[in-house]
Amino acid sequence: MKTPKEPDLNSDDLLIALLKNAPGSHISGEEIARTLDMSRSAVWKKIKDLEEVGYEIQAVPHLGYRLTGLPERLVPEEIRFNLKTRALGRRIFIFPTTDSTNRVALDMGRKGAPHGQAILAETQTAGRGRLGRVWNSPAGKGIYLSVILRPKLELAEVSKLTLAAAVAVAETLEDAGIDGVRIKWPNDLLIGGKGRKICGILTEMVAEADRVECVILGIGINVNSAQVDLPPQATSLKLESGKDFDRNALTANLLSRLEVRLGQVTGAAWNKTRAAWNQRSAVKGKLIKVTTMNHSVQGIAQNIDPSGALIVKTKSGLKRVLSGDIVL
Amino acid sequence: MKTPKEPDLNSDDLLIALLKNAPGSHISGEEIARTLDMSRSAVWKKIKDLEEVGYEIQAVPHLGYRLTGLPERLVPEEIRFNLKTRALGRRIFIFPTTDSTNRVALDMGRKGAPHGQAILAETQTAGRGRLGRVWNSPAGKGIYLSVILRPKLELAEVSKLTLAAAVAVAETLEDAGIDGVRIKWPNDLLIGGKGRKICGILTEMVAEADRVECVILGIGINVNSAQVDLPPQATSLKLESGKDFDRNALTANLLSRLEVRLGQVTGAAWNKTRAAWNQRSAVKGKLIKVTTMNHSVQGIAQNIDPSGALIVKTKSGLKRVLSGDIVL
């Protein structure tokens, strides 16, 4: 992975940081103006801008401004505030609506967008899953994220990024207090005994026959969706916990978790990520049927092996499965 | 590969066929009008259209029309006339100029263009080779072709398409009377003892992590280029033979040869194509250094193995090389 330059913080990022870190929770317009090196009226204008995107800010005479609520909608500055990454999400484009964040990211990637650039949308009109399937994207209730990656990997190793991303999403959900997160090979995150789907991952790439140009990691998570927003076999963080979640904070943590795990797909670090995946396997020990392009394999699912292939114990011995669709 | 429907011949295709197959070489306007079920004046209009794209047609009173010359420029009807394919080139888009036929084809492929659709350009303003290198595209003197493929192959097998295409191009050049065609692994076609480059192949793809969506096979051939049009280490069919070539006929034969070889990348047929490749290897038995992403391998080049990897005999034994750049 390329090492990017340090993030460029703009004055909105700084103002948000000032409000969040204000001692005694109020900060005067004068102090903000001095710190950001701008006029009092420019500060007032910026406060209005923040209110516009959904920040709740109380203005108290003689005391100053106090942050009383965070935006519900996705806001780049709010995501960046909690971001612990060097590259992932340091550039973020958020669309109110788009056809598919993966489509946008693939176009941007082919035009040279840097490693780590992220695309989010409040809703997608043609969100896609693997094998051309539809992904439901109820407006304002999920995280529909695509990240542009420029990994130094062989073509055959790219599927490891999907597996690493699945681990990172599982960790993000666990950080949010969701129990029983399981990964259905290769790319679905399921919850609980009934195995209801909470997240899907679609990894796409543009490559020469022997060289990866860019990879688009697409992640869809059902966050605050109600059952009526989702297909019957799907669930959301809210349905599982009864709580609403701050999608900005969740996205920031997701990007942070992703950066760590995507950096652990080669060498000894890969064994760590692989172990974390195998630990959460939804299929291990179960009778499965995998349908691949030209044939199907039936047997008991084992771990994923160092190459990222799923090992299946069949009547005629162990088989490695590199692609395909699983039926339990 | 998908089996496409039979080609749709339009009235231009039929008129060209009539002119070419006319007994005694003249065909009357009346006979054309009857055969194509159109008026005499519509025939006259169509003849003018063909002249417009470069056909030379003699009109002799009382005898009718006679074809006396073929267009120099690339013309879909003229390519189709000689095409012996089911899918490749049955739909052709020819651009007077474009940035890169591979770029156009990749966009069309992602929007669902069918297997076999071909894009040609008289010149490219940003023609590309492997690893982001420049490909020179002098106007009207080469074949700059990109074909959209939807192969049923695993990701790791896509590089075999490049190898099969290299064999097809070699056969096309040999059909045109060019001797000593050699293939420099993985994608360059060289001529003669000095190994001057006559063709480059750039295979690109859009894929999910474990499933190929579409492959763009880009082929650039120096046909009628003079030395001044080309980099010093390059050559052309004209430079090698002293003759000018009909690019339409050459393109038709190339597409026909491609369809055969691209259909021979799996099973027993692959061994035939592989043998044809190995026979023409420019590197076999030579001391080479291959620079790959993370390291380099030095040794004596052997054959390509069934997976499409180049075998290199190094001091520490045989090594398989899947990607990289060769220095002799």
Interface residues (C-beta under 8 A of the other chain):
Chain A: L106 R110 R130 L131 K152 E154 L155 A156 V158 S159 L161 T162 P186 L202 T203 E204 M205 V206 A207 E208 A209 D210 R211 E213 M293 N294 L322 S323 G324
Chain B: L106 R110 R130 L131 K152 E154 L155 A156 V158 S159 L161 T162 P186 L202 T203 E204 M205 V206 A207 E208 A209 D210 R211 E213 M293 N294 L322 S323 G324
